[in-house]
Amino acid sequence: MVIDLDLFGVYLPGLLVLAVAAFVLVHIVHRALATAGLYRLVWHPALFDVCLFVIFLGGLTALSERLLS
């Protein structure tokens, strides 16, 4: 279970924090793949980015579950 975070008195849902972290990771991977020119091998780049986001969000959620239990 993802817990809420207290940020200077404002409670943020833990899933929101994980989603922002996943977005940052996707952005970093997107820039790296675009620089390397690997996006020309991808059929649908936007769909690929959404899949990366889901994979990273799932991974971060599983990692947080493991670390918090």
Backbone torsions as a table, in degrees:
resi	resn	phi	psi	omega
1	MET	NA	129.2	179.5
2	VAL	-83.1	128.8	-176.2
3	ILE	-93.9	160.5	175.6
4	ASP	-76.9	149.6	-179.9
5	LEU	-111.3	139.1	176.9
6	ASP	-96.3	112.6	-179.8
7	LEU	-117.0	97.1	-179.6
8	PHE	55.2	41.7	177.5
9	GLY	89.3	-4.3	178.7
10	VAL	-106.4	122.2	179.9
11	TYR	-84.8	125.0	178.7
12	LEU	-113.2	138.7	175.8
13	PRO	-64.9	138.7	-178.0
14	GLY	-61.5	-32.8	179.4
15	LEU	-66.7	-32.7	176.7
16	LEU	-64.6	-43.0	179.2
17	VAL	-64.1	-41.9	179.0
18	LEU	-66.7	-36.0	178.5
19	ALA	-66.2	-39.1	177.6
20	VAL	-65.8	-41.4	177.9
21	ALA	-64.2	-40.1	177.8
22	ALA	-65.7	-37.9	177.8
23	PHE	-62.8	-42.5	178.8
24	VAL	-64.0	-41.9	178.5
25	LEU	-63.6	-41.4	179.0
26	VAL	-63.9	-39.6	178.9
27	HIS	-63.2	-41.9	179.3
28	ILE	-64.7	-44.7	179.8
29	VAL	-66.6	-38.9	178.5
30	HIS	-60.0	-46.3	-179.9
31	ARG	-63.7	-40.1	-179.5
32	ALA	-66.1	-44.3	-179.8
33	LEU	-68.3	-37.4	178.4
34	ALA	-67.8	-38.4	178.1
35	THR	-65.7	-39.1	-179.7
36	ALA	-77.2	-10.3	179.1
37	GLY	78.4	19.8	-177.7
38	LEU	-83.2	-9.4	-179.8
39	TYR	-71.8	-16.0	177.1
40	ARG	-73.7	-12.3	176.8
41	LEU	-91.4	-8.9	-177.3
42	VAL	-91.7	134.2	-177.2
43	TRP	-67.1	-47.9	-177.7
44	HIS	-134.4	97.4	-173.7
45	PRO	-58.8	-38.6	-179.2
46	ALA	-66.6	-41.9	177.8
47	LEU	-65.7	-36.2	176.3
48	PHE	-62.0	-42.2	179.1
49	ASP	-65.9	-39.2	177.9
50	VAL	-63.9	-41.4	178.1
51	CYS	-63.7	-40.7	176.2
52	LEU	-61.2	-41.1	179.2
53	PHE	-61.9	-45.0	-179.6
54	VAL	-64.1	-41.5	179.4
55	ILE	-64.3	-46.1	179.8
56	PHE	-65.8	-40.7	179.3
57	LEU	-64.5	-41.8	176.4
58	GLY	-63.8	-41.6	178.7
59	GLY	-65.6	-42.9	178.7
60	LEU	-66.9	-37.6	177.9
61	THR	-65.0	-44.3	178.1
62	ALA	-64.2	-39.6	178.9
63	LEU	-65.6	-41.3	178.9
64	SER	-67.6	-36.0	176.5
65	GLU	-61.2	-42.8	-178.1
66	ARG	-68.8	-39.1	-177.9
67	LEU	-73.6	-32.3	-176.3
68	LEU	-87.7	-12.5	-178.4
69	SER	-93.1	NA	NA
